Amino acid sequence: MNSADSSSRHLVETEIAPTIEAFPPFGLSPETVDAVRERIRAQMTAAPDGPRVFPTITRTERHVPGLDGDPDVRVLYYEPQNRSAPHPALVWHHGGGYVMGSADDDDLTCRQIATETGAIVVSVDYRLAPETPAPGALRDSYATLKWLHDNSDELGIDRTGIAVGGASAGGGLAAAVAILARDKGIVPVSFQLLIYPMLDDRTAGPATPYAHTGEVVWTTSDNVYGWTSYLGHAPGVDDVSPYAAPARVEDVAGLPPAFICVGTLDLFVGEDITYAKRLLEKGIPTELHVHPGGPHGYNMVPGSRLSIIHARDFLGALTRHFGATVPAAVR
């Protein structure tokens, strides 16, 4: 934020406030991005051991053929053990403002989703900006979605129950690939799980949309760097593609049902609420959760009230959806 008078730190939910206060700022810029990426890699290496926490999930690394002219896409494939029938699937996208992170970062999340829902989870290690600007990441995502659909019989997947999801920039990618899939009309997407999604480059404009957002974790300056890197030009200008910034889509009709969650202190709160409202106005089943006192990444403190509620809500939404899409004979 720009002034002490508008500080939001006293509004952070009390239980997570010490962790949020201690969270080191990204401070993203062309000069710092490599160091920030390395710091995140080091932090994730020290994360809890996934196989020990979720022992019934098998993880394999695969390489999916890229779209024409693109390199193969590395994915992490999470499969519940002892499956006996076609299961639904979730194409998952990690966060990182389009400029950092990897599929490995969300290992625990993907294992938890597979454990709790019985779905196969495929985490996309999409190419990052600024080295690969839009639509590189989206092409990686769509290639993975199409691969799952085209090979559903071999993989034991119910092709009518393929959902997309992700957190932050990953949520933005999930929303974008849902739009692209609708427009192409080849691969159906059954559901979109959007965790505090990064949807609108116009939020990176000169004025912060809401007074008490964007001070901690993911800041206004980080947002400008992320969008500039991904778009390849300044954000907020005319003619930005909805395949890059999903909030730019002219008509949301025909998009799949959605789950959207965001914190009240998140820079994305306005764009996420607006997107949910647009979906609802078109009659698209949409579940929206806005968490008081939650900054971006409000679920980063394991065992906190916000983290527990967050997991309950999004896993519940996925379980209900997958339960409805899986044929009764295989439930």
C-alpha positions, 0 to 999 in steps of 0.5 A: 500500500502507499500510505500508513493510513491505508495499511491492512496489516491490522485486518489480517486474521489474527491466527495467521498474522505472525506468519504473514508478517514474517513472509518475505516479500517477493519484490519481483523485478527483472533483476530479482526474479531468478533469486526469487525462483531459487528461494522458492525451490529451496523452500519447497525442497524442505516441504513435508514428505508427500508419500508419507502424508498421503501413502495411497497415492502413486505419483509418476512423472510423464511428458505430454506431447506439446501442441504443434511446434511446442516442446513436450509438457512435463506433468506430475500424474497422481493416481489413487491406488487400487482403482477398479473403474474409470475415475474423474480427473483434475488438470491442476496448475500451480501458482507463481504469478506466471513467472515462478514456481513449478508443478512440484510445489503443489505436491501435497495439494495434489496428493490431498485432492486425489486422496479425498476425491478419488480423482486422478490429478495431473499437475502441469509444469507449464512454461514460465514468463518472461522467457515464454510469454502468453500463450505458452502456458495456456498451450501447455495446459490445453495440450495436457487437457487434450492428452487426458481426453484423447487417452481416457480409455487407456488411462482409466479416466471418465472423459465426461468428468475432466475438471481444471483447477489451480491457485493464483496464476494457476487459477487464471490458467484454469479459467483461461483453458476452460474458455479455450476449451469452450471455444474450440468445442473439442474437449469438454471441461466439467468444472473449474476450481479457481483458488484466488485466481489471477484473472484480470490484468487491469488490476495491475493498472495505476490505481489499486482497486480496493484500499486494503488489498495488495499490501502483503504476500502478493503486492501491487508491484509484483502484480505489475511485474507478473502481468507485464512478463506474461503479456509481453507488454504493459497490462491494462491496455486495449485488446488483451486476449481473454485467453491470457486474462480471462476477465476480458472474455466478452461472454461467459455463457457455456463455461463450466460450473465453478468454485471460486475463493479469495480473501478480503485482503487479496489484490484479486478480491474484486476481479474474483467477485466480479467473475463469479457474479458474471457466471451466476448471471448466466445461470452457471452454478458457481460457489463463491467464498470470500474469507474475512482477514485473508490475504493472498495465500491465506491458507499457507498456515497449516492447521489454522482455521482459514486453512481448515475451512479452505480445504473443507470448502474446495474439497467438498465442492470437488467431491460433490461435483465428481460424485455427480459426474461419475456414473453410478455404477462406478461410485 
